[in-house]
Amino acid sequence: MFVNFKDIPGHTKLFLDYLYNFEKINKFYARNPYDKETYSKAFEEIASKRPVSRANLEALIRNQYSGKTYSTKTQKNIELLAKDSTLTIVTGQQLGILGGPLYTFNKIITTIKLANHLKERFDSFNFVSVFWLEGDDHDFNEVRNINIIDNSNELKKISYGEEIPEDEINPSVGQINLDDKINSFLLDLEQHLRQTEFTPELMKQIKNFYTSGKTFKKSFAELIHLFFDQHGLIIFDPQDNEVKNYLRPVYKKELLEYRNRSEESIRVSAELDETYHAQVKIKPINLFLNYENGRHALEPDDEDFKLKRKRKRFTKDELLNLVETTPQIFSPNVLFRPVCQDYILPTAFYIGGPSEIAYFAQVMPLYKFFNVPPPFIYPRSSATLLEKGLSNALDKFNLQINEIFSDPEAVKQKIIKSIDETPLEDFFISAVKETELIFDTLKEKLFSIDKTTSDSVQRYREKSLNNIEELKSKSLQAQRKKYEVSLKQIDKLIFILFPNENLQERELNFIYFANKYGPEFFRKIFDELQINKFEHQIIEI
């Protein structure tokens, strides 16, 4: 079953046009992912223009996997990177604790399945799936929480540590070490999970990955490795010092020529704002610098540079020297990151969600400026997992799932009305009309007898109408109590299928389903998630 994204609130016009009216927005993107006739030519261009040699790329990734145990599929994919005919299918994500929301897995599955699909259709090229660890992101507050359905069937947020105030400078999340607070997080999680036959083994695995002393990045990578190494997914660490060494030329070009580069970025963003929206605010310089345990944006200051919210200043020569000697302290911002990624990797497709698709419209001028061939931007698969009990409830109440997506409160009212053969609302509306008619008639009759008595009719009318309203309120409460079981079922439908009035994949963590269904859950999603429908999929489990 599929639901058109137009029938799900919250999606932007840009995203919807990207999916269903690409001709309207094609001027903002270098390649059309739906035009398969252009694939071969694009693949040839991307394969041929490689700033980082194939031998160096293979050696780089092999070094990152040194000391690790990995599948023969992953080993073969690493070896394939040494070939000129190999292209990468890439996705990436913030390092959310326990993998973050479910859509992280959907992105990875789309990436792997698209690589497999392309292998079958283009004999001249090899395709390798890669996950780019977003370790340089510094929004700790976005990665410290997960949502689960707890053992009381309520939506529960589990958090690691304390939220960092907005005015504090955060380090890169990939460099944050977990401390003893991870034990409290895991204990809280375990206490709120319903105990099943799968709970002990699942929690054992999680506790092996998330231990005090490990970084967010290492724990995240180990979790992803567990589930997707068997499919040959390469997990790539862009914070590796050797990666930063290769990026020195683009860092230098950004520092030296940012004024020339920013003009086109500003023009495109302004044009986007006229019809759609610019997803990201354009910054003068697309680089951050790690300084005194914080990640700070670089800003121009006359002919020099300064760190945002710091008094530290640098001359141009000082920064260029730092790029040459310690490139690991630099990192790209959200718009520059794709260019750095595709400077290193021969990326044929990047798998992105709605927000990424939006900001790639602003990224495209940077590809041209840095002479990096852009990839196709491919929408990640999107899915809601529909459990059998919830499917039965939808059938029982004659509901379509898109009704829950569009207006959950209206669904409740619909159920209340459908259960009662005579809707109370209609009954009381009729009662009010009849009462008003009676008092109107009384007033007219009494007026001919005694005006004073006639005038008192209004007071009795208001008292009667107030009594009817009070009775209506009590009746509706009694009705809600009578149908409490049904309403609880609807509430459960809503907070599992549309938690916080958002798609399930954007709110719930995988662990709720893995704990309930075990390893079969992963196989089911991997097998059934479709990568070429460009609609929201409903997967029954």
C-alpha positions as CSV (number, residue, x, y, z in Angstrom):
1,M,0.0,0.0,0.0
2,F,1.2,3.5,-0.8
3,V,0.2,7.0,0.1
4,N,1.0,10.0,-2.1
5,F,3.1,12.5,-0.2
6,K,0.6,15.2,-1.3
7,D,-1.9,13.5,1.1
8,I,0.5,13.8,4.1
9,P,0.7,17.3,5.7
10,G,4.0,19.0,6.3
11,H,5.8,18.4,3.0
12,T,7.1,21.4,1.1
13,K,6.2,22.4,-2.4
14,L,9.8,22.0,-3.5
15,F,9.9,18.4,-2.3
16,L,6.6,17.6,-3.9
17,D,7.6,19.1,-7.2
18,Y,10.9,17.2,-7.0
19,L,8.9,14.0,-6.8
20,Y,6.0,14.6,-9.1
21,N,6.8,17.7,-11.3
22,F,10.6,17.6,-11.8
23,E,10.4,19.8,-14.9
24,K,9.3,22.7,-12.7
25,I,12.5,22.6,-10.6
26,N,15.1,21.0,-12.9
27,K,17.0,24.3,-13.3
28,F,18.0,24.0,-9.6
29,Y,19.5,20.5,-10.0
30,A,22.3,19.2,-12.3
31,R,20.8,15.8,-13.0
32,N,17.3,14.3,-13.3
33,P,17.2,11.1,-11.3
34,Y,14.1,9.9,-13.2
35,D,15.8,10.2,-16.7
36,K,17.5,6.9,-16.9
37,E,18.7,7.7,-20.5
38,T,21.2,10.1,-18.9
39,Y,22.7,7.6,-16.4
40,S,25.5,6.2,-18.5
41,K,26.9,9.5,-19.6
42,A,26.8,10.8,-16.1
43,F,28.5,7.7,-14.8
44,E,31.3,8.1,-17.2
45,E,31.9,11.7,-16.2
46,I,31.8,10.9,-12.5
47,A,34.1,7.9,-12.9
48,S,36.7,9.9,-14.9
49,K,37.1,13.0,-12.8
50,R,38.6,11.8,-9.6
51,P,40.8,14.2,-7.5
52,V,41.6,11.3,-5.1
53,S,43.1,8.3,-6.9
54,R,41.4,4.9,-6.7
55,A,44.4,3.3,-5.1
56,N,44.5,6.0,-2.4
57,L,40.7,5.7,-1.8
58,E,40.9,1.9,-1.4
59,A,43.9,2.2,1.0
60,L,42.1,4.9,3.0
61,I,39.0,2.8,3.6
62,R,41.0,-0.4,4.1
63,N,42.9,1.5,6.8
64,Q,39.6,2.6,8.4
65,Y,38.6,-1.0,8.6
66,S,41.9,-2.2,10.0
67,G,41.4,-4.5,13.0
68,K,37.7,-4.9,12.3
69,T,35.8,-8.1,11.4
70,Y,33.7,-7.6,8.3
71,S,31.8,-9.6,5.7
72,T,33.2,-10.9,2.4
73,K,30.7,-8.6,0.6
74,T,32.1,-5.6,2.4
75,Q,35.7,-6.8,1.6
76,K,34.8,-7.2,-2.1
77,N,33.3,-3.7,-2.2
78,I,36.4,-2.1,-0.7
79,E,38.5,-3.9,-3.3
80,L,36.2,-2.7,-6.0
81,L,36.9,0.9,-5.1
82,A,40.4,0.5,-6.6
83,K,38.8,0.1,-10.0
84,D,38.2,3.1,-12.3
85,S,34.7,1.7,-13.2
86,T,33.5,1.7,-9.6
87,L,30.9,4.3,-8.4
88,T,29.5,4.9,-5.0
89,I,25.9,5.1,-3.9
90,V,26.0,7.3,-0.8
91,T,23.9,8.3,2.1
92,G,24.7,9.9,5.5
93,Q,23.1,10.9,8.7
94,Q,23.6,12.6,12.1
95,L,24.9,10.2,14.7
96,G,21.7,9.8,16.6
97,I,21.9,7.6,19.7
98,L,20.8,4.1,18.8
99,G,20.7,5.1,15.2
100,G,18.2,8.0,15.7
101,P,14.8,7.8,14.0
102,L,13.7,4.9,11.9
103,Y,14.3,6.7,8.6
104,T,18.1,6.3,9.1
105,F,17.6,2.6,8.3
106,N,15.3,3.4,5.4
107,K,18.1,5.6,3.9
108,I,20.6,2.8,4.3
109,I,18.3,0.2,2.8
110,T,17.5,2.5,-0.2
111,T,21.2,3.0,-0.7
112,I,22.0,-0.8,-0.7
113,K,19.1,-1.8,-2.8
114,L,19.8,1.0,-5.4
115,A,23.4,-0.2,-5.7
116,N,22.2,-3.7,-6.3
117,H,19.6,-2.5,-8.8
118,L,22.2,-0.6,-10.8
119,K,24.7,-3.5,-10.8
120,E,22.1,-5.6,-12.6
121,R,21.5,-2.9,-15.3
122,F,24.9,-1.4,-16.0
123,D,27.6,-4.1,-16.8
124,S,30.3,-1.5,-17.4
125,F,30.3,-0.2,-13.9
126,N,30.5,-1.4,-10.3
127,F,28.3,0.1,-7.6
128,V,29.2,0.2,-4.0
129,S,26.9,1.4,-1.1
130,V,28.6,3.8,1.4
131,F,27.3,5.4,4.6
132,W,29.0,8.7,5.4
133,L,29.2,9.2,9.2
134,E,28.1,12.8,10.0
135,G,30.5,13.1,12.8
136,D,31.3,16.7,12.2
137,D,27.7,17.8,13.0
138,H,27.7,19.6,16.4
139,D,24.0,19.6,17.3
140,F,24.2,17.4,20.4
141,N,20.6,18.1,21.4
142,E,19.3,16.6,18.2
143,V,21.1,13.3,18.7
144,R,20.6,12.6,22.4
145,N,17.0,11.4,22.4
146,I,15.0,8.5,21.1
147,N,11.2,7.8,21.2
148,I,9.8,4.4,21.9
149,I,6.4,2.9,22.7
150,D,6.8,1.9,26.3
151,N,5.4,-1.1,28.3
152,S,2.3,1.0,29.0
153,N,1.7,1.6,25.4
154,E,2.6,5.2,25.7
155,L,5.0,7.3,23.6
156,K,8.1,7.7,25.8
157,K,11.2,9.8,25.2
158,I,14.5,8.4,26.5
159,S,17.4,10.9,26.7
160,Y,21.1,10.7,27.2
161,G,22.5,13.3,29.5
162,E,21.3,16.9,29.8
163,E,20.3,19.3,27.0
164,I,23.0,21.8,26.2
165,P,21.8,25.5,26.3
166,E,21.5,27.1,22.9
167,D,24.1,29.8,23.7
168,E,26.8,27.2,24.5
169,I,29.3,26.0,21.9
170,N,29.2,22.3,21.1
171,P,32.0,20.1,20.0
172,S,31.6,17.8,17.0
173,V,29.2,15.0,18.1
174,G,31.6,12.4,16.6
175,Q,34.2,13.4,19.1
176,I,32.0,13.3,22.2
177,N,32.9,10.4,24.5
178,L,30.0,8.6,26.2
179,D,30.3,8.7,30.0
180,D,28.5,7.0,32.9
181,K,25.3,8.7,31.9
182,I,25.0,6.0,29.2
183,N,24.3,3.5,31.9
184,S,21.3,5.5,33.1
185,F,20.1,5.9,29.5
186,L,20.2,2.1,29.0
187,L,18.6,1.4,32.3
188,D,15.8,3.8,31.6
189,L,15.4,2.2,28.2
190,E,15.3,-1.3,29.5
191,Q,12.8,-0.4,32.2
192,H,10.4,1.1,29.7
193,L,10.6,-1.7,27.1
194,R,8.0,-4.5,27.2
195,Q,9.9,-7.6,28.1
196,T,9.8,-10.2,25.2
197,E,11.8,-13.2,24.2
198,F,14.1,-10.9,22.2
199,T,14.8,-8.3,24.9
200,P,17.8,-10.0,26.6
201,E,19.8,-10.5,23.4
202,L,18.9,-7.1,22.0
203,M,19.9,-5.2,25.1
204,K,23.1,-7.3,25.3
205,Q,24.0,-6.1,21.8
206,I,23.1,-2.5,22.5
207,K,25.2,-2.5,25.7
208,N,28.2,-3.9,23.8
209,F,28.0,-0.9,21.4
210,Y,27.1,1.9,23.8
211,T,29.6,1.8,26.7
212,S,31.3,4.6,28.7
213,G,34.5,5.7,27.0
214,K,33.3,5.1,23.4
215,T,32.5,8.0,21.1
216,F,29.0,8.6,19.7
217,K,30.6,7.9,16.3
218,K,32.1,4.6,17.2
219,S,28.9,3.4,18.9
220,F,26.8,4.5,16.0
221,A,29.1,2.8,13.5
222,E,29.1,-0.5,15.4
223,L,25.3,-0.5,15.5
224,I,25.0,0.1,11.7
225,H,27.7,-2.4,11.0
226,L,25.8,-5.1,12.9
227,F,22.7,-4.8,10.7
228,F,24.2,-3.9,7.3
229,D,27.7,-5.3,7.0
230,Q,26.2,-8.5,5.6
231,H,24.9,-6.4,2.7
232,G,28.4,-5.0,1.9
233,L,27.7,-1.5,3.3
234,I,30.9,0.5,3.7
235,I,30.9,2.8,6.7
236,F,33.0,5.9,5.9
237,D,34.5,8.2,8.6
238,P,35.1,11.7,7.1
239,Q,36.8,12.8,10.4
240,D,39.8,10.5,9.6
241,N,42.9,12.7,9.5
242,E,43.8,11.2,6.1
243,V,40.5,12.3,4.7
244,K,41.1,15.9,5.9
245,N,44.6,15.8,4.2
246,Y,42.9,15.0,0.9
247,L,40.5,17.9,1.4
248,R,43.2,20.6,1.8
249,P,42.8,21.8,-1.8
250,V,39.0,22.5,-1.4
251,Y,39.5,24.0,2.0
252,K,42.1,26.4,0.6
253,K,40.0,27.3,-2.4
254,E,37.0,28.1,-0.1
255,L,39.2,30.4,2.1
256,L,40.8,32.2,-0.9
257,E,37.8,32.5,-3.2
258,Y,34.7,32.6,-1.0
259,R,33.7,36.0,-2.3
260,N,33.6,34.8,-5.9
261,R,31.8,31.6,-4.8
262,S,29.1,33.2,-2.6
263,E,27.6,35.4,-5.3
264,E,26.1,32.5,-7.2
265,S,24.9,30.8,-4.0
266,I,23.1,33.9,-2.9
267,R,21.5,34.3,-6.4
268,V,20.2,30.7,-6.4
269,S,18.9,31.0,-2.8
270,A,17.1,34.2,-3.7
271,E,15.5,32.6,-6.7
272,L,14.4,29.6,-4.6
273,D,12.8,31.9,-2.1
274,E,10.7,33.5,-4.8
275,T,8.8,30.3,-5.6
276,Y,9.8,27.7,-3.0
277,H,12.1,28.2,0.0
278,A,15.8,28.3,0.7
279,Q,16.4,25.5,3.1
280,V,19.7,26.8,4.5
281,K,20.8,30.4,5.2
282,I,23.9,31.2,3.1
283,K,27.0,31.8,5.1
284,P,30.0,33.9,3.8
285,I,32.4,31.0,4.5
286,N,31.4,27.4,4.4
287,L,33.9,26.2,7.0
288,F,34.0,25.5,10.7
289,L,37.2,25.3,12.8
290,N,37.6,23.3,16.0
291,Y,39.0,25.6,18.7
292,E,39.0,25.2,22.5
293,N,36.7,22.2,22.6
294,G,34.1,23.9,20.3
295,R,33.2,23.9,16.6
296,H,33.0,27.5,15.4
297,A,31.9,29.0,12.1
298,L,34.6,31.0,10.3
299,E,33.5,34.5,9.3
300,P,35.3,37.2,7.3
301,D,36.4,40.3,9.2
302,D,37.8,42.9,6.7
303,E,40.8,41.1,5.1
304,D,41.1,38.8,8.1
305,F,38.9,36.1,9.6
306,K,37.3,35.5,13.0
307,L,35.5,32.7,14.8
308,K,31.8,33.2,15.4
309,R,31.0,34.1,19.0
310,K,34.7,34.1,19.9
311,R,37.3,36.9,19.9
312,K,39.8,34.8,18.1
313,R,41.1,36.3,14.8
314,F,43.2,34.8,12.1
315,T,45.0,36.3,9.1
316,K,44.5,34.6,5.7
317,D,48.0,33.3,5.8
318,E,47.5,31.9,9.3
319,L,44.5,30.0,8.2
320,L,46.1,28.7,5.1
321,N,49.0,27.5,7.2
322,L,46.6,25.7,9.5
323,V,44.9,24.0,6.5
324,E,48.3,22.8,5.4
325,T,49.6,21.6,8.8
326,T,46.4,20.6,10.7
327,P,43.5,20.1,8.3
328,Q,41.8,17.9,10.8
329,I,40.6,21.0,12.8
330,F,38.5,22.1,9.8
331,S,35.1,20.8,8.8
332,P,32.5,21.8,6.1
333,N,29.1,23.2,6.9
334,V,25.9,21.6,5.6
335,L,26.2,23.1,2.1
336,F,29.9,22.4,1.7
337,R,29.8,18.8,3.1
338,P,28.3,17.2,-0.2
339,V,31.1,18.7,-2.3
340,C,33.8,17.5,0.1
341,Q,32.1,14.1,0.1
342,D,32.1,13.8,-3.7
343,Y,35.6,15.2,-4.0
344,I,36.7,12.1,-2.1
345,L,34.1,9.5,-3.4
346,P,33.0,8.8,-7.0
347,T,29.4,9.4,-6.0
348,A,26.8,8.5,-8.7
349,F,23.8,8.9,-6.4
350,Y,23.2,10.5,-3.0
351,I,20.2,9.2,-1.1
352,G,18.5,12.0,0.7
353,G,15.3,12.9,2.5
354,P,13.0,15.9,2.0
355,S,15.3,18.4,3.8
356,E,18.4,17.2,2.0
357,I,16.7,17.3,-1.4
358,A,15.8,20.9,-0.6
359,Y,19.3,22.1,0.4
360,F,20.9,20.3,-2.6
361,A,19.3,22.9,-4.8
362,Q,21.6,25.4,-3.0
363,V,24.6,23.1,-3.2
364,M,24.6,22.7,-7.0
365,P,26.5,26.0,-7.7
366,L,29.3,24.8,-5.4
367,Y,29.9,21.6,-7.4
368,K,30.6,23.8,-10.5
369,F,32.8,26.2,-8.6
370,F,35.0,23.4,-7.2
371,N,34.9,21.4,-10.4
372,V,33.4,18.3,-8.7
373,P,30.9,16.3,-10.8
374,P,27.6,16.3,-9.0
375,P,25.6,13.1,-8.3
376,F,22.0,12.3,-8.9
377,I,19.9,13.2,-5.8
378,Y,17.6,10.2,-5.2
379,P,14.7,10.4,-2.7
380,R,15.1,7.9,0.1
381,S,12.3,5.3,0.5
382,S,9.8,6.3,3.2
383,A,7.6,3.8,5.2
384,T,5.2,3.4,8.0
385,L,5.2,0.0,9.7
386,L,1.7,-1.3,10.3
387,E,1.3,-4.0,12.9
388,K,-1.4,-6.6,12.4
389,G,-3.4,-5.4,15.4
390,L,-3.4,-1.8,14.1
391,S,-4.4,-3.0,10.7
392,N,-7.4,-4.9,12.2
393,A,-8.3,-1.7,14.0
394,L,-8.3,0.3,10.8
395,D,-10.6,-2.2,9.2
396,K,-12.9,-2.3,12.3
397,F,-13.4,1.4,12.1
398,N,-13.4,1.6,8.3
399,L,-10.5,4.0,8.3
400,Q,-7.8,4.7,5.7
401,I,-4.4,5.4,7.0
402,N,-4.1,8.7,5.3
403,E,-7.0,9.9,7.4
404,I,-4.8,9.5,10.5
405,F,-2.0,11.4,8.7
406,S,-4.2,14.3,7.7
407,D,-6.3,15.0,10.9
408,P,-6.0,12.7,13.9
409,E,-8.6,14.6,16.0
410,A,-11.2,14.4,13.2
411,V,-10.6,10.6,13.2
412,K,-11.7,10.5,16.8
413,Q,-14.8,12.5,16.2
414,K,-15.6,10.2,13.2
415,I,-15.4,7.1,15.4
416,I,-17.6,8.6,18.1
417,K,-20.2,9.4,15.5
418,S,-20.0,6.1,13.7
419,I,-20.4,4.0,16.9
420,D,-23.6,5.7,17.9
421,E,-26.6,5.1,15.6
422,T,-28.1,8.5,16.7
423,P,-25.2,11.1,17.0
424,L,-25.6,13.0,20.2
425,E,-24.5,16.3,18.6
426,D,-27.4,16.1,16.1
427,F,-29.9,15.1,18.8
428,F,-29.0,18.0,21.0
429,I,-29.1,20.5,18.1
430,S,-32.7,19.3,17.5
431,A,-33.5,19.6,21.2
432,V,-32.3,23.2,21.3
433,K,-34.3,24.1,18.2
434,E,-37.5,22.5,19.6
435,T,-37.0,24.2,23.0
436,E,-36.6,27.6,21.5
437,L,-39.7,27.0,19.4
438,I,-41.8,26.1,22.5
439,F,-40.7,29.2,24.4
440,D,-41.4,31.4,21.4
441,T,-44.9,30.0,21.2
442,L,-45.3,30.4,25.0
443,K,-44.2,34.0,24.9
444,E,-46.7,34.9,22.1
445,K,-49.6,33.2,24.0
446,L,-48.7,34.8,27.4
447,F,-48.3,38.3,25.9
448,S,-52.1,38.5,25.3
449,I,-52.7,37.5,28.9
450,D,-50.1,39.4,30.9
451,K,-47.0,41.2,29.6
452,T,-45.0,40.8,32.8
453,T,-45.5,37.1,32.7
454,S,-44.6,37.1,29.0
455,D,-41.4,39.0,29.7
456,S,-40.3,36.3,32.2
457,V,-40.3,33.7,29.4
458,Q,-36.8,34.7,28.3
459,R,-35.4,33.9,31.8
460,Y,-36.9,30.4,31.8
461,R,-35.8,29.9,28.2
462,E,-32.1,30.6,29.1
463,K,-32.3,28.4,32.1
464,S,-33.7,25.6,30.0
465,L,-31.1,26.0,27.3
466,N,-28.4,26.0,30.0
467,N,-29.8,22.8,31.4
468,I,-29.8,21.2,27.9
469,E,-26.1,22.3,27.4
470,E,-25.2,20.9,30.8
471,L,-27.0,17.6,29.9
472,K,-25.3,17.6,26.6
473,S,-21.9,17.9,28.2
474,K,-22.6,15.1,30.7
475,S,-24.0,12.9,27.9
476,L,-20.9,13.4,25.7
477,Q,-18.7,12.5,28.7
478,A,-20.8,9.4,29.3
479,Q,-20.6,8.5,25.6
480,R,-16.8,8.9,25.6
481,K,-16.6,6.7,28.7
482,K,-18.9,4.1,27.0
483,Y,-16.6,4.0,24.0
484,E,-13.4,4.3,26.0
485,V,-12.0,1.1,24.6
486,S,-12.6,2.2,21.0
487,L,-11.0,5.6,21.7
488,K,-8.0,4.0,23.3
489,Q,-7.6,1.9,20.2
490,I,-7.7,5.0,18.1
491,D,-5.2,6.8,20.4
492,K,-2.9,3.8,20.0
493,L,-3.3,3.9,16.2
494,I,-2.4,7.6,16.2
495,F,0.6,7.6,18.5
496,I,2.2,4.6,16.7
497,L,1.3,5.5,13.1
498,F,1.5,9.3,13.5
499,P,3.4,10.1,16.7
500,N,3.6,13.8,17.6
501,E,1.6,14.4,14.4
502,N,4.6,13.3,12.4
503,L,5.5,10.3,10.3
504,Q,6.4,7.3,12.4
505,E,9.8,7.0,10.7
506,R,10.7,10.5,11.9
507,E,9.8,9.9,15.5
508,L,10.2,6.3,16.6
509,N,13.5,4.4,17.1
510,F,14.0,0.9,15.7
511,I,14.3,-0.7,19.1
512,Y,10.5,-0.8,19.7
513,F,10.0,-3.0,16.7
514,A,13.3,-5.0,17.1
515,N,12.3,-5.8,20.7
516,K,8.8,-6.9,19.7
517,Y,9.6,-8.9,16.5
518,G,13.3,-9.8,16.7
519,P,15.6,-10.3,13.7
520,E,12.7,-11.0,11.5
521,F,11.8,-7.4,11.7
522,F,15.0,-6.3,9.8
523,R,14.6,-9.0,7.1
524,K,11.0,-8.0,6.5
525,I,11.8,-4.3,6.1
526,F,14.8,-4.9,3.9
527,D,12.9,-7.3,1.6
528,E,9.7,-5.2,1.3
529,L,10.9,-1.6,1.2
530,Q,10.6,-0.5,-2.4
531,I,13.0,2.1,-3.8
532,N,11.3,3.3,-7.0
533,K,7.7,4.2,-6.0
534,F,8.4,7.8,-4.7
535,E,5.4,7.5,-2.4
536,H,5.1,6.7,1.3
537,Q,4.9,3.0,1.7
538,I,2.8,1.1,4.3
539,I,4.5,-2.1,5.3
540,E,2.4,-4.7,7.3
541,I,4.4,-6.6,9.9
